[in-house]
Amino acid sequence: MSDVIAEELERLAPLREVGRPEWADVLARSRARRARRLAPVIAIAAVAIAVPTVALSSDVRGLLGLGHPAPVLASAEPLVSGFVGNDFYAHVWRSPSTTGGTCLFSTFDHTATESRPPRDWRGGGACSAKGTLTVSPADASHPLAVSFSIQRRLGVAPREWVPPVVAGSVYSGLHATRIAVVWRGGSHDLTLRNQWFVGGSRGFFIPPLRKFPFVVVAYNNAGREVARQKLDSPSLLMLRHGWKEFARKYRAWKQRHR
């Protein structure tokens, strides 16, 4: 990994005495960055650990998954389905919410496509406030909206464990024809349908530091890159203390591999 990455990590998480996570500072910075382009969106509870890389809400209740809106399953429409490993497929849906807004959510099963609304929902997702936002943050100024979800493997058999999932949308004006997750030494294509994409891999579960950074890249029909969005590194390593902990681990790794 280059020194450019080290410099970025230092900028995002300068070394300092480690204490409890500085949630007030994190929320304040997130609110300032995202408020200009997103109306309030409430995160809804997810099984396992859902780690979105796009801001779902600046509200603490939303951030903790305590919001009240839920998808109206009977009115859900499928957006895209993609293979994620271990014989699992992820399905991204859009529906009205129970409070009059719009919801995006995911379901997982062993079926390649979904044409009927799901009977139940146990995955992660987001719901917009009533009458404000159709939940699709990608636009001309922010052309890639990416979310990343991961769950711990707690002794379950492979067929019972859904590998890490990358999903999101790409700005339609880019005319993207391919979406891939790219890292040092490799890449993995995601399924793209219209402006929506989803996919996953067992290789996204706690990858070795030598593979970082992981980046979602959109390409046009000529194979030219038209947009990119870095995946959140602490989320990939499931680190509780975010960029600070990732920076420390990376520096230690780099010291050992000079």
C-alpha positions as a printed Julia matrix, in Angstrom:
258×3 Matrix{Float64}:
   0.0     0.0     0.0
   1.25    3.44   -0.83
   2.08    6.29    1.49
  -0.92    8.11    0.01
  -3.17    5.7     1.92
  -1.19    6.29    5.11
  -1.57   10.04    4.69
  -5.33    9.69    4.18
  -5.63    7.52    7.28
  -3.69   10.07    9.29
  -6.0    12.82    8.03
  -9.13   10.82    8.87
  -7.86    9.44   12.18
  -4.81   11.24   13.59
  -3.08    9.39   16.4
  -4.3    10.46   19.8
  -5.11    8.95   23.15
  -7.75    6.27   22.72
 -10.9     6.57   24.8
 -14.52    5.91   24.14
 -15.74    6.48   20.56
 -16.32   10.18   19.85
 -19.88    9.76   18.59
 -20.75   13.43   18.94
 -17.9    14.4    16.65
 -18.71   11.63   14.14
 -22.36   12.62   13.99
 -21.58   16.31   13.66
 -19.23   15.77   10.74
 -21.6    13.33    9.05
 -24.51   15.73    9.44
 -22.54   18.59    7.89
 -21.44   16.5     4.92
 -24.77   14.91    4.09
 -27.43   17.43    5.03
 -26.86   19.41    1.85
 -28.05   16.57   -0.4
 -30.25   14.2     1.59
 -33.53   14.78    3.37
 -33.79   12.95    6.71
 -33.82    9.2     6.25
 -34.38    6.76    9.09
 -32.32    3.59    9.28
 -34.38    0.54   10.16
 -33.09   -2.37   12.17
 -30.97   -5.05   10.51
 -30.11   -8.62   11.38
 -26.43   -8.98   12.31
 -24.29   -5.91   11.66
 -25.41   -3.51    8.92
 -22.75   -0.95    8.07
 -23.98    1.58    5.47
 -21.36    3.75    3.79
 -23.96    6.33    2.75
 -25.57    8.48    5.41
 -29.02    7.19    6.27
 -29.77    9.74    8.96
 -28.17   12.41   11.06
 -30.55   11.47   13.84
 -29.16    9.29   16.62
 -32.34    7.2    16.81
 -32.11    6.51   13.11
 -28.41    5.69   13.38
 -29.21    3.08   16.04
 -32.03    1.56   14.01
 -34.76    2.8    16.32
 -36.89    4.56   13.72
 -40.55    3.55   13.4
 -41.13    3.34    9.6
 -41.13   -0.12    8.03
 -41.62   -1.38    4.46
 -45.12   -2.13    3.17
 -44.19   -5.58    1.89
 -47.3    -6.13   -0.22
 -46.35   -3.1    -2.37
 -42.64   -3.89   -2.72
 -41.08   -3.94   -6.19
 -37.83   -5.79   -7.0
 -34.95   -3.6    -8.18
 -32.03   -6.02   -8.62
 -30.93   -9.5    -7.51
 -27.39  -10.81   -7.34
 -25.35  -13.78   -6.15
 -23.41  -13.18   -2.92
 -21.89  -16.62   -2.2
 -22.75  -19.73   -0.14
 -25.69  -20.33   -2.52
 -27.29  -17.07   -1.31
 -28.77  -14.34   -3.48
 -29.49  -10.79   -2.3
 -32.62   -8.99   -3.52
 -33.01   -5.22   -3.29
 -36.58   -3.91   -3.02
 -38.31   -0.53   -3.01
 -41.65    0.03   -1.32
 -43.78    2.65    0.42
 -43.16    2.93    4.13
 -45.76    2.53    6.86
 -45.52    6.3     7.51
 -45.96    7.48    3.9
 -42.33    7.67    2.85
 -40.22    5.34    0.7
 -38.16    2.32    1.79
 -35.25    0.43    0.32
 -34.53   -2.95    1.87
 -32.87   -6.28    1.13
 -33.87   -9.92    1.48
 -31.7   -13.02    1.14
 -32.5   -16.54    0.01
 -31.37  -19.29   -2.36
 -33.47  -18.11   -5.34
 -31.79  -16.28   -8.23
 -34.68  -13.9    -8.94
 -37.65  -12.49   -7.06
 -40.87  -11.5    -8.82
 -43.34  -11.6    -5.93
 -43.26   -9.29   -2.9
 -41.56  -10.92    0.1
 -43.74  -12.37    2.83
 -41.38  -11.26    5.57
 -38.34   -9.04    5.96
 -35.34   -9.61    8.23
 -32.58   -7.67    6.5
 -31.31   -4.11    6.59
 -32.68   -1.06    4.87
 -33.67    2.57    5.08
 -36.88    4.59    4.98
 -37.25    8.24    4.01
 -39.31   10.8     5.89
 -42.87   11.28    4.63
 -43.12   13.16    1.35
 -39.42   14.04    1.12
 -37.1    11.61   -0.6
 -37.31    8.6    -2.85
 -34.49    6.6    -1.3
 -31.88    6.68   -4.07
 -29.06    9.05   -3.11
 -27.12    8.79   -6.4
 -27.19   12.0    -8.42
 -24.94   14.04  -10.71
 -22.86   15.43   -7.84
 -22.7    12.13   -5.93
 -22.9     9.51   -8.69
 -22.42    6.39   -6.57
 -24.46    5.54   -3.46
 -23.0     2.45   -1.82
 -23.95    0.38    1.23
 -22.03   -2.5     2.78
 -23.53   -5.07    5.15
 -21.74   -7.83    7.01
 -22.56  -10.37    9.69
 -20.34  -12.38   11.97
 -19.91  -16.09   11.41
 -20.94  -17.47   14.78
 -20.39  -21.17   14.2
 -23.09  -21.5    11.54
 -22.8   -23.77    8.53
 -21.85  -22.01    5.25
 -25.36  -22.45    3.82
 -26.74  -20.6     6.85
 -24.32  -17.65    6.59
 -24.91  -14.76    4.15
 -21.52  -13.41    3.0
 -20.86   -9.64    3.02
 -23.09   -7.73    0.6
 -22.4    -4.56   -1.41
 -25.44   -2.75   -2.83
 -26.46    0.66   -4.06
 -27.29    2.82   -7.05
 -25.39    4.68   -9.75
 -26.42    7.96  -11.37
 -28.28    7.12  -14.57
 -26.61    9.97  -16.47
 -23.3     8.08  -16.39
 -24.76    5.23  -18.49
 -22.81    2.68  -16.44
 -22.81   -0.87  -17.8
 -20.59   -2.54  -15.2
 -20.04   -2.18  -11.44
 -17.16   -3.91   -9.66
 -15.44   -3.97   -6.28
 -11.72   -3.49   -6.92
  -8.8    -4.06   -4.52
  -5.05   -4.55   -4.71
  -4.63   -7.64   -6.85
  -8.22   -8.36   -7.76
 -11.8    -7.37   -8.5
 -15.33   -8.75   -8.21
 -18.23   -7.81  -10.49
 -21.61   -6.92   -9.0
 -24.98   -7.42  -10.68
 -26.24   -4.2   -12.29
 -29.85   -3.67  -13.34
 -30.82   -0.24  -14.57
 -29.24    2.03  -11.95
 -29.26   -0.52   -9.11
 -26.54   -3.0    -8.19
 -25.91   -5.74   -5.64
 -23.45   -8.56   -5.04
 -21.15  -10.06   -2.49
 -18.37  -12.49   -1.73
 -16.93  -14.51    1.13
 -13.65  -12.74    0.28
 -15.06   -9.47    1.69
 -15.13  -10.98    5.19
 -12.16   -9.58    7.15
  -9.76   -9.44    4.18
  -5.99   -9.16    4.78
  -4.57   -5.65    5.04
  -2.4    -6.19    1.97
  -5.57   -6.04   -0.21
  -6.71   -2.58    0.91
  -8.2    -0.25   -0.23
 -11.49   -1.74   -1.52
 -13.27    0.53   -3.99
 -16.61    0.28   -5.85
 -16.02    1.37   -9.45
 -18.55    2.09  -12.21
 -17.58    1.63  -15.88
 -19.29    2.67  -19.1
 -19.77    0.6   -22.25
 -16.27    1.51  -23.47
 -14.76    0.13  -20.27
 -13.83    3.58  -18.98
 -14.19    4.34  -15.29
 -16.95    6.89  -14.71
 -17.28    6.89  -10.89
 -15.78    5.36   -7.77
 -16.6     5.12   -4.07
 -14.28    3.63   -1.43
 -15.73    1.03    0.91
 -15.36    1.82    4.59
 -12.16    0.08    5.71
 -13.03   -0.31    9.41
 -16.31   -1.96    8.41
 -14.49   -4.51    6.26
 -12.31   -5.46    9.22
 -15.24   -5.19   11.68
 -13.32   -2.77   13.9
 -15.34   -1.22   16.72
 -13.38    2.03   16.93
 -13.46    3.0    13.26
 -10.69    4.76   11.39
  -8.49    5.2    14.46
  -8.24    1.47   15.03
  -7.82    0.79   11.31
  -5.0     3.34   11.11
  -3.18    1.72   14.04
  -3.52   -1.76   12.56
  -2.37   -0.58    9.14
   0.7     1.16   10.56
   1.61   -1.97   12.51
   1.16   -4.09    9.38
   3.27   -1.74    7.3
   6.04   -1.78    9.91
   6.17   -5.59    9.74
   6.2    -5.67    5.9
   8.8    -3.07    5.01
